C-alpha cells in the first residue's frame, strides 16, 4: 500500500469512495468535498494500491488568535479494502499533518452507530468529549472525540 498526499486527478476515485462509504444525509456533497481537498488549511492523505485508491483521510485546521485547532473531516476506506490497517495508517498520517501545522489538539465527530470507527479512534488514544444530537440529520447523533497531539 502506498500512502501519499492528494493530487487533483484523484478526485473522481476519492469521491467514489465517499459514495461507497456514506449515504445521504451523512455523505458530503461533491462541491463541499472539492472545497475541502483544495483548501490550503487541509491535508488529504491517500491510500493507493495498483493505481487505485483504497482510502483517504482529510484533516483541516483553523488558526485562532492563541492556537491552531485541527479537526478530522473524514477517514474512509473502500469496503473491499477494510480490515487491513489502512484506516489506522491514514489516521496516523493526518495526525502528523496536524502536528506539522502546529495543532496541539485534534478532534472529530463520529456517528454514534459507527462502532468500527469508534474502536479505531479509541485505539489511537482519542477520548470522548460528548454527544451532539441531530448532528448529521434529525435523529442521527454524533459522538465527539479529542486527542492531545505531541509535537
C-alpha positions, 0 to 999 in steps of 0.5 A: 500500500502506498500512502501519499498526499492528494493530487487533483486527478484523484478526485473522481476515485476519492469521491467514489469512495465517499459514495461507497462509504456514506449515504445521504444525509451523512455523505458530503456533497461533491462541491463541499468535498472539492472545497475541502481537498483544495483548501490550503488549511487541509491535508488529504492523505491517500491510500493507493494500491495498483493505481487505485485508491483504497482510502483517504483521510482529510484533516483541516485546521483553523488558526485562532488568535492563541492556537491552531485547532485541527479537526478530522473531516473524514477517514474512509476506506473502500469496503473491499479494502477494510480490515487491513490497517489502512484506516489506522495508517491514514489516521496516523498520517493526518495526525502528523499533518496536524502536528506539522501545522502546529495543532496541539489538539485534534478532534472529530465527530463520529456517528454514534452507530459507527462502532468500527470507527469508534474502536479505531479512534479509541485505539489511537488514544482519542477520548470522548468529549460528548454527544451532539444530537441531530448532528448529521440529520434529525435523529442521527447523533454524533459522538465527539472525540479529542486527542492531545497531539505531541509535537 
